[in-house]
Structures are given as C-alpha cells and as structure tokens.
Amino acid sequence: MRFSNLGKRLLFALWAIPLGWWLINTDISILPRSVATVNPVHIGIVIVIMLACYEYSRMLAILYPSNAFWLSYLWLGTQFIVYFNNDSSFPTTVSIYGLLLMVAAEAIIWGRRYQRSRWLRASLLFSGNAFLYIAAVSLMNLYREPFQALFVKFSNVMFSQLGVVIVIGAVFMCDSAAYFAGSIWGKHHFSRISPKKTVEGSLGGLIAAMLVCGIGWFFLAEQRYPSWIGILLGVIVGVFAQIGDLLVSVIKRYFRVKDASDIIPGHGGILDRFDSVFFTAPMISLFSWVVVKLFGSS
C-alpha cells in the first residue's frame, strides 16, 4: 500500500472536511439578497474554478509560452456575474459565442507564431474553458431546482443541504475507496491512461458510491421517489467520477506533467482533487431533471 502521501492527505482532511461542511450548508448571503444571492459556497466554487483555470492555463502555456490565456479569467468572471444576477433570460448560446470569439481572437493575435498548431491550441483553450464553465454552473445548480426537490429539507442550518453533502461525499468516497482498494487488493490494471488504476480499485470506488448514495437516499429522499433511484444515483456517481479522473489523467499525460499543481498537500492541484466532482456534477444535474420529470408529480 502507498503511504507516502497518506499523512498529508489526513492533515488536509482534518480542516477541509469541516470547512466544506460549513460552506455547503450555511445560507449566509455575502451580498444583500435584494442585489443577488451569493452564499459562501458560491464564493468557494468561484475560487476553486478560477484556481483550476490557472492550473489548466499553466499547463497549456508549457506548449504555447506566448499567449493571452489570462482572457479565460475575464470570460469565466463574466459568466459568474451573469449567474449571480439571476438573469435566467440571458441565453447560454451568447455565453458560448463569447467564448468562441475570445478563443478566436487569442489564436489570431497571440497565436501567430504557432501557425501549424494555432487551431489545435484554440481547441484546447476552448474545451478547457467550456468544461470549467459547465462544472461551475452544475455545482451551483445543486442549490436550485430540480436537485433541491429530491431531498427532505431540515431547518437546522448545519444540516440544511444534506442532499448536496451526500452526492459530493459520494464522489470523494468513490475516489478514496478506489485509492485504498487498489492499493490493498489491486492486481489487474484497469487502463493504460493511468497505470496505477486497477479493476479492484474501480470496483471499490463504485461500491462506495452506491453505498453512500443508497443509504443517504433511503433516509433523506422525498417519499414520492422510489428507493432504487438512490442506488442508480450511486452507479452514476461511481462511473462518472472515475471517468472524470481518467479524463484529467489524459490531460496531464498530454502536457507531460505529474500533477496539475501542488496547491493541495498530498493531493496535487485543484484539477487532481476535484476532477471527479467537476465531471460528475453535470450528470447529477441531468439525473435530477429526469427523476423530477418522471416521478415529481406522483
């Protein structure tokens, strides 16, 4: 079993878990609610996404030192302002079109020296920003319908968002269980993308996600939803969390880096630790929409 980073991981968890619990559940508004509803968890998501953007831009700059990748922060920041303004009439197509214009301008003006790879560079910049944008909006939408309709609400402020705790906790439990199961029992390699990943570890992560979501759903889901949906939610989390982990492994291998950064002791960077959360959040949003459509009116 690999114990080299275990101490750092445990020390990180000692303060990160209580902080994360508080961020997820507190309903304090940073701004007056008449202006916009911005809770601490929203600020946390913005910080995490911006740090992930920094890591991705830094990796991209390894291949393309001459760049204006800082434009990504401006575009993402604009999207956050629109989201917090609660302007649901603002079309998503305009946001994506703005990203396309930004990427094209960056490639044409700052990418002139990379004639042969100019549009490969533009594609990498576009896909990275689009991925982070989708992840950010999906995470914030966990505090809106339809996800909020799935779980029972409690008046206690520190237990007001147990549904969010369950799904985010399931993602992290999937990662941790896959790590420990693979370290203890792993014998059969799972993918060439990441040589350390094993079939045993993958199954351990899947089972952990199913247990967390299944148990949480049984006790906390609204009564009109069938119990088996919790197990299905666990399968979705367990599968897509590991796909997200593999996706970031592909990205790091492409850029030939071991970790996205060293921001988090024992874990690497934001993309190393939150890759599964980023990739799973959109599927949870889609799952919530389907479940409410099918069972919400019964």
N, C-alpha and C positions, 0 to 999 in steps of 0.2 A: 504493500500500500504506500502511496506517495504522501509523506508527511511534511515535505519541505515548506509548504505554504499554509499548513493547517493552523499554526499558531496565529499568523497574521489574519487568516480568514475568521477565526474565532474572535479575535480582538475587534475586528471590523464589525462583526455581527453584534457585539455587546452594545454598541451605541447606534448602529444603523437600524436594527430592528425596532427599538423603542421610538426612534425618530421617525421611521417610516410609518409606524402605527399611528403616531400623533398626526403626521401630515395627512394620512388617508382619512382619518376620522374627524378631525377638527373642522368646524364650519365658520371659523373666524373669516371675515372679509377684509382683505388688505385695503381695498378702496370702498368708499360709500356705495351701498347696494343700488342707490339711485343712478350711479355712474356705470358701474359694472360689478359683477360678482367675481371676485378674484380671491380664491382661498389659498392658504399656504401650499396645498398640494399642487395647485396650478403653477405657482412660482417654482416649486420643486421640479415639475415636469419641464418647464421652460429651461431651467438651469441644466437639467440632465440632457435635454435635446441639444442645447447650444454646445455643451461640452462634447457630445457625440459628433456634432458638426465640426468642431475644432479637430477632433481626432481624425475624422474622415478626410477633412481638407488637408491635414498634415500628411496623411498617407498619400493622398493624390499628388501633393507637392513633391514627393520623392521622385515621381516620374516627370513632373512638369514644374520645375522650380520657378519659372517665370509665369506668374498667374495673378488673377484677381479673385481668388476663391473667397475672399472676405465678403464678396457680394452675397454669398449664401446667408450670412448672418442678417443682412438687411432684408432679404426676401422672407426668411423664416420669421423675423421680428414683425414684419408687416402682417403675416398670417396670424400671429398671436394677437395682435391689436384688433384685427377683424373678428377673431373668435371671441375675445373678451367683450367686445362691443355688442355681442349677442345679435349681430345683424344677420339673421338667417336668410335674408333676401339676397345677400352677396353671393353670386354664383361661384361654385368651385371651379368651373371652367375658366373663369377670369384669373383665379389664382394660379392654375396650371399654365395658362397662357403667359402670365407674368414670369413664371419660372422659365418657360421656353425662351422668352425674349432675353432674360438675364443670361441664360446659358449661351445663347447665340452671340450676344454682344461680347461676352467674356472670351468666347472662342475666336471671334473675328478680330478683336482688338488686341487681346493679350496672348492669343494662341498663334500669332502669325509665324513664330519661329518653329512651330511644330506642324509644318504643312501636312506631312503624311499621317499624323495621328491627331489632327485637330478635332475631327468629329468623334473619334474614339474618346478623346479627353472630354468633349462636350457630353457624350452619352454617360460617361462615368459621373460627371458632375450632376447631370440631370437626375439620374436614377438614385444617387445618394441623397439628394435634397428631397426628392419625391418620397422616398422611403421614410425619412425622418419626419416629414410633414404628416404622412399617413399615420405613423406611430403616435405622434403627439396628439393629433385630433382624436384618435381612437382611445387613447388613455384618458383624455379629458371627457370624452363622451361616456365613460363609465359612471359619471356623475349626472347623467341625463337619462331620459327615457330613450330606448326601451330597457336598457340594462337595469335601471333603478326599479322597474316594475317586477323584477324577478324575485327579489328577496324581501323578507319581512324587515321593517324599519323599527329601530329602538330609539327611545327618547334620550338615553344616556349618550352624551356627546362622544365618549371614547369607544362606543360600540355602535355608532350610527351608520357605519359603512362596512358591515361585516361581509357583505357580498363582494365588495372590492377586495377586502382582505383575503377572502377565500381564493379568488381567481389569481391574484398576484402572488399569494402564498403558494398556490399550487404550481405556478411557474418556477419559483425558486426551489421548491421542494423537488420538482422534477429534475432540475439541474443538479442539486445536491445529491439526490438519490442516485442519479446516473453516475456521478463522480465517485461516490463511495462504493456502489455496487460494482462498477467497472474496476475500481482499484482492488477490491477484495476477490471478486469472482471472475473478472473479465478474462476470457481466453480467446474468443472469436472476434476478430476485427470486424467492425461494422461498416466503415467507409474509408476509402483511400484519401478522402479530403482531410480527415483528421485521424492519423494512425493510432492515437490513444483511445479513441472511442470504440467500444465493444458492443456486441449484441446483448450481453448480460447487463451492461450498464444502461443501454437504451431501454430494455425491458424493466429494469429497476426504476428508471425515471417515469416510464409510462404508468406503472403500477402505483407509484407515489402520487402522481397527479390524479389518477382515478380515485384513490382513497380520500384525498383531501377534498376534491370536488364532490364526490359521492356522499361523504359524511356531512360536509357543510350544507349540501343541497337538502339532505334528509331533514336536518334540524332547522334550517333557516329559509328555505324556499317558500314562496307563497303556495297555499294549499291547492290552488287550481292547476298547478303544474305537476305532471307525473314524476315519480321518484327516479325512473330510469333516465330522465334527462340529465340528472346530475352525473351519472356515470358517463353519458355521452359527452358532456362538457369536459370531464376529466380526460377522455380519449383525445378530444380536440386540443386541449392544453398540452397533453403529453406528446402528441405528434408534432404540433406546430412549434412548440418550444424548442424541440430538438432540431427541427428544420431551420429555425432561426439561428441556432447555434452553429449549424453547419454552414449556413449562408455567410455568416461573419468569418468563419474559418476560411471559406473560399476567398473572401475579400482580402484577408490578411495574407493568405498564400500568394495571391496575385501581386500584392505590394511587397511581398517578401519581408514581412515583419512578424515577430513572435506575438506581441501584444499591441493593441491599439494605442496604449499609453501606459503610464504607471501611476495614474491618479488614485486608484483604489488599492491599498496594500494587500498583497496576496491574491488579488483578482486581475490585475492589469488595469484596463481602462473602462470607460463607460460602455463602449461597444462590446467589450469582453464580458461584462457582467449583466448588462441589460439587453443583450441581443435577443434573447428568448422572449423577453417582455415586449420589446418593440415589434417582433414578428407575430406574436400571439394576439396582441390587443385588437388588431383589425378583425381577426377571426372570431374573437369573443363578441365584438360588436355585431358582426353578421349573425352569429349564433343567437344572440339576444333578440334581434329583429325577427328572425324566423320563428323562434319559440313564442314570442308575444303574438305574432300573426296567427299562428296555428292554435294556440291554447289560451291566449289572453282574454278572449271573450267568453270562455266557458265558465 
